[in-house]
Amino acid sequence: MTAKIQLSRGIDEQATDVKITRSKDGDTSVAVFIFDVPNCMTGETAGSNEILGMYMIDEEGEMITRNVNAKFINGKASGIEAIHKIDGEVEWERFLRFMNRYAESNGMGLNKA
């Protein structure tokens, strides 16, 4: 199974950008996912898809965040931002495993600040 992200169940998405920050003590981290043109907002089913969160799915299971915000310009959807909070070392390691799989599946790379 490849790693995938869904904003609406059953519709795979590809993040345009992912920004990750981590506190100095490593206790808390935040990942911000940007989707400029998400599949769930385009095509024939664009108006009927329900977005209740961001689902990160891989062979280990599923991680969910409900902190998802749509951006609109002149009344038309123009993208989605999802914020995933990570608490502690165990969640951080799990998130990194997912991101490595997701990056490999989608041809993404890492740019350090």
C-alpha positions in Angstrom: 0.0 0.0 0.0 1.3 3.4 -0.9 0.9 6.4 1.4 -2.0 8.7 0.5 -3.8 11.8 1.7 -7.5 12.3 1.4 -9.6 15.4 2.2 -12.8 13.7 1.1 -13.1 10.0 1.6 -12.1 8.0 -1.5 -10.4 10.9 -3.3 -6.6 10.9 -3.2 -4.9 14.3 -3.0 -1.3 15.5 -3.7 -0.1 18.3 -1.4 1.4 21.3 -3.1 3.6 22.1 -0.1 4.2 20.8 3.4 5.8 22.9 6.1 6.9 21.3 9.3 8.1 23.0 12.5 9.2 21.4 15.7 9.7 22.9 19.2 13.3 22.9 20.6 12.4 20.4 23.2 10.7 18.1 20.6 7.4 17.9 22.6 5.2 19.6 20.0 5.4 19.8 16.2 3.1 21.2 13.6 2.8 20.2 9.9 0.9 22.6 7.6 -0.3 21.0 4.3 -1.2 23.2 1.4 -3.4 21.9 -1.5 -3.6 24.6 -4.3 -6.0 22.7 -6.5 -7.4 19.7 -4.5 -9.1 16.9 -6.5 -12.1 17.0 -4.1 -12.8 20.6 -5.3 -12.5 20.0 -9.0 -14.3 17.9 -11.6 -17.9 16.6 -11.7 -18.3 16.0 -8.0 -16.7 19.3 -6.9 -19.8 20.7 -5.1 -20.9 17.4 -3.5 -17.8 16.3 -1.6 -17.8 16.5 2.1 -14.5 17.6 3.7 -14.5 16.6 7.4 -10.8 16.4 7.9 -7.5 15.3 6.4 -6.8 11.6 6.4 -3.2 10.4 6.1 -3.3 6.7 5.2 -0.6 4.1 4.9 0.2 0.5 5.8 0.4 1.4 9.5 -3.1 2.8 9.6 -4.6 6.3 9.5 -3.8 9.7 11.1 -6.5 12.3 11.1 -6.7 16.0 11.6 -9.9 18.0 11.7 -8.1 21.4 11.4 -8.9 22.0 7.7 -9.6 25.4 6.1 -10.7 26.2 2.6 -9.6 29.4 0.8 -12.0 31.2 -1.4 -11.4 34.0 -4.0 -14.5 35.7 -5.4 -16.7 33.0 -4.1 -14.8 30.2 -5.7 -12.7 27.6 -3.9 -9.0 28.2 -4.4 -7.3 25.8 -2.1 -7.2 24.1 1.2 -4.8 24.4 4.2 -4.7 21.5 6.8 -2.8 21.8 10.1 -1.7 18.6 11.8 -0.4 18.9 15.4 2.1 16.3 16.6 2.6 15.6 20.3 5.6 13.7 21.6 8.3 11.5 20.2 6.1 8.5 19.3 3.7 10.6 17.2 6.7 12.4 15.6 8.3 9.2 14.6 5.0 7.9 13.2 4.5 11.1 11.2 8.0 10.9 9.8 7.4 7.3 8.6 4.2 8.4 6.9 5.9 11.5 5.3 8.8 9.4 4.0 6.3 7.0 2.3 4.1 9.8 1.0 7.1 11.7 -0.4 8.4 8.6 -2.1 4.9 7.8 -3.6 4.5 11.4 -4.9 8.0 12.4 -5.9 8.4 15.0 -3.2 11.7 16.0 -1.6 12.9 17.8 1.5 14.2 21.4 1.6 15.6 22.3 5.0 15.3 25.9 6.2 
